[in-house]
């Protein structure tokens, strides 16, 4: 199980130093996600992608659930009250469930990709002011160790807390 640590870094040089220290502490670059003001040259720093910057995954999950539930209800209604002379079976319920889930996930993800991630919203002003948001996914048992490493070497860094990590694809 991984946890995501959020912290704000005042400048790119400090962010680069922290990334190097985390790599030496055996945190892989794929578990580091940096968000900076648009136009900031990130060079070789691990920049966050759409999954970390937007509500894409969370929205798709909600759409999948709501669409699937709607599909089940629609299928059950169609089977219970079929049109005159038509015999409908249980396959229709499965088909409407899958269609509803697929459509719900797609439609919701189109909305979610335009919204900033809920966790990042609280840092938007700091990012606009030029700070860099670092999101680091670490094993649960290493959270305190990594936070201490960052605090000891970079007292100017503001640690914003942790959250349980929800991988996009387990």
C-alpha positions in Angstrom: 0.0 0.0 0.0 1.3 3.4 -1.0 0.6 6.8 0.4 1.0 10.1 -1.5 3.0 12.9 0.3 2.2 16.4 -0.8 4.7 19.3 -0.4 5.5 22.7 -1.8 9.0 23.6 -3.0 9.9 27.3 -3.5 12.1 26.8 -6.6 13.3 24.5 -9.3 16.8 24.0 -7.9 15.4 22.7 -4.6 12.9 20.4 -6.5 15.8 19.0 -8.5 17.9 18.4 -5.3 14.9 16.6 -3.7 14.3 14.4 -6.7 18.0 13.4 -6.6 17.8 12.7 -2.9 14.6 10.6 -3.4 16.2 8.6 -6.2 19.1 7.9 -3.8 16.6 6.8 -1.2 15.2 4.3 -3.7 12.0 6.1 -4.6 11.6 5.6 -8.4 11.0 8.6 -10.7 7.6 7.0 -11.7 6.4 7.6 -8.2 7.3 11.3 -8.3 4.8 13.8 -9.8 5.6 17.6 -10.0 3.2 20.4 -10.9 4.5 23.8 -11.7 3.1 27.0 -13.1 2.4 26.7 -16.8 5.5 27.7 -18.8 8.0 26.6 -16.1 10.9 24.7 -17.7 10.8 21.3 -16.0 13.8 19.9 -17.8 14.3 16.3 -16.6 12.1 16.5 -13.6 9.2 14.0 -13.4 6.2 16.1 -14.4 2.7 15.0 -13.3 0.5 13.7 -16.1 -3.3 14.0 -16.7 -4.0 11.3 -14.1 -2.4 13.4 -11.3 -3.4 16.9 -12.5 -7.1 16.2 -13.3 -10.1 14.5 -11.9 -10.1 12.0 -14.8 -9.8 8.8 -12.9 -12.2 9.7 -10.1 -14.8 11.0 -12.6 -14.5 7.9 -14.7 -15.1 5.7 -11.6 -18.2 7.6 -10.6 -19.5 7.5 -14.2 -18.9 3.8 -14.4 -20.9 3.2 -11.2 -23.8 5.5 -12.0 -24.0 4.4 -15.6 -23.9 0.8 -14.7 -26.6 1.2 -12.1 -28.8 3.1 -14.6 -28.2 0.3 -17.2 -29.3 -2.3 -14.7 -32.5 -0.4 -13.9 -33.2 0.2 -17.6 -32.6 -3.5 -18.4 -34.9 -4.6 -15.6 -37.7 -2.2 -16.7 -37.4 -3.4 -20.3 -37.6 -7.1 -19.2 -40.4 -6.5 -16.8 -42.5 -4.4 -19.2 -41.6 -5.6 -22.7 -43.1 -4.2 -25.9 -46.1 -6.1 -27.2 -45.2 -9.4 -28.8 -41.4 -9.2 -27.9 -39.8 -11.7 -25.5 -36.7 -10.3 -23.8 -34.2 -12.3 -21.7 -31.6 -11.7 -19.1 -29.0 -10.9 -21.7 -30.7 -7.6 -22.2 -30.0 -6.6 -18.6 -26.3 -7.5 -19.0 -26.1 -5.6 -22.3 -27.8 -2.4 -20.9 -25.6 -2.6 -17.8 -22.4 -2.8 -19.9 -23.6 0.0 -22.2 -24.6 2.2 -19.3 -21.3 1.6 -17.5 -19.3 2.3 -20.7 -21.3 5.5 -21.6 -21.2 6.7 -18.0 -17.4 6.2 -17.7 -16.8 7.9 -21.0 -19.1 10.9 -20.4 -17.8 11.5 -16.9 -14.2 11.2 -17.9 -14.8 13.9 -20.6 -15.9 16.2 -17.7 -13.3 15.1 -15.3 -10.4 15.7 -17.6 -11.3 19.5 -17.6 -11.4 19.7 -13.8 -8.2 20.0 -11.6 -7.6 17.2 -9.1 -9.4 17.8 -5.8 -6.2 17.5 -3.9 -4.3 19.9 -6.1 -7.0 22.6 -5.8 -5.8 23.7 -2.4 -2.3 24.3 -3.8 -3.4 26.3 -7.0 -2.5 29.7 -5.6 1.0 28.6 -4.4 1.6 27.1 -7.9 0.4 30.3 -9.5 2.9 32.2 -7.3 5.8 30.1 -8.7 6.1 27.3 -6.2 6.3 23.7 -7.3 4.0 21.0 -5.9 5.6 17.6 -5.4 3.5 14.5 -5.0 5.5 11.5 -4.0 4.0 8.0 -3.7 5.9 6.0 -1.1 5.2 2.7 0.8 3.1 3.3 3.8 5.9 2.3 6.2 8.3 4.8 4.7 6.2 8.0 4.9 7.8 9.3 8.1 11.3 8.4 6.9 10.8 10.4 3.6 9.2 13.3 5.3 12.1 13.5 7.8 14.6 13.3 5.0 13.0 16.2 3.2 12.5 18.3 6.4 16.1 17.7 7.5 17.7 18.6 4.2 15.3 21.3 3.1 13.6 23.2 6.0 12.1 25.7 3.5 9.9 23.0 2.1 6.3 23.0 3.3 4.9 19.5 3.8 1.2 19.5 3.1 0.3 16.0 4.4 -0.5 12.6 3.0 -3.4 10.7 1.5 -4.0 7.1 0.7 -2.8 6.3 -2.8 -5.4 5.0 -5.2 -3.6 3.5 -8.2 -5.4 4.0 -11.6 -4.9 0.4 -12.5 -4.0 -2.0 -9.6 
